[in-house]
Amino acid sequence: QVQLLASGGGLVQPGGSLRLSCAASGSIFGINLMGWYRQAPGNERELVASITIISSGTTRYQDSVKGRFTISRDNARKAVYLQMNNLEPEDTAVYYCNARRYGEDYWGRGTLVTVSS
């Protein structure tokens, strides 16, 4: 089993920044992909950004966050970070850390990000 501990959510004004962190523990050997998803009220969960944990660290972003969000990793700790800049009210959601290991998805508890003035 993989456990994911996420932190860093909170309330921020439009244009502000937040940094989310997620660390994996337990059976971390074999994790090859980590990322962040989000779910706003009334919406389905959607991919925000992902990064491969092995090799070159290929990243993938949702179009709406490109140029504003940056995902990074710490391979040794099996940790992933999401730097969110120039936040918009539309970014308000519960953000979930995800890890994929041998084709199985693991989820952390969500962390709430609220962008409001």
N, C-alpha and C positions, 0 to 999 in steps of 0.2 A: 504494500500500500504506500501511496505517496500522500503526504500531508503538505498543504500549502498555507503559508501564513502571510497575509497581505496587510499592508499598512499604508498610511499617507493620505487618506481621503480627508475631506473637510469642506468648509465653506470658503469661497473665494469670489472676489468681484470680477466682473467681465474684464478681460485683458490680463488677468493675473496668472500665476503659475502654481502648479502643484507637482510633487514627485511621488509616484506610487512605487512601493517596493514589495517584492514577493520572494520568499525563500522557501525552497522545497526541503523536506526532510523525510526520513523513512527509506523506502526502497528507491533511491534516486538514481542508481545505476540504470542506464538504459533510457533515461529521459532524453529525447532528441529535439523536442520543440516546446517552447514556452511562449505564453502570450497573455494579452489582456482582452477581455470582452466587456461589453457593457449592456445594461438593460435599463431603459427609461420606462416610466409608468405607461402601460398600454402598448408597449412595443416588445418585439421579440429580442432575444439576446443577439448581439452582433459583434463581430470581430472588430477590435480597434487596431491592434498591432500584434505581430508575432515575430519570433526570431528563432532560428535554429540554434541548438545548443552545441552541436558538434560542427566541425569544419569551419566554414567561413562566416558563419553567423548571418545568413541571409535573412533579411527583414521583409516584412509585408505590412502595409498600412491601409486602413480604410481611406478612401479618397478625401473624406471631409476633414481628416486630421493631418494629412500630408503637409509638411512644412511647419506644423505647430507642435506635433508630438514626436518624441524620439524614444525608441525602445533600445535598451542595452542589456548586457548580460554579464554575469560572473560565472564562468564555467565551473570553476572549482567549487563554488558554494551552491551551484545550481540555483542561482538567484537571477531575477529579472527585474528591471526598473522601467518605469514609464515617466519620462519628463514631459509634462504638459504645459505648454506656454500659450499665451494669447487665448486663454480659455473663453468660451462663448456660452451663453445660457443653454444652447442646444447640446452642450457637453454634459449637462446635468444627468446623472444616471448612477446606478450602482455598478461599480466596476469589479469584475471577477478575474482573478488570476487563473490561468489554465496551464496544465502540463500534459504532454502526451508521452506515453511510455509504452513501447511495443504495441502501438495502435490503440491504446486505451486512454481515455481522457480523465483527468483528475481536476477538481475544482476547489478553489479556496472559498472561504466565506467572502461575501462581497464587502466592498468598502464604498461608502457613499461620497460622491463628489457633487457638490451643489455650487453652481455658478449663478450668482445673483447679486444685484446691487441693493 
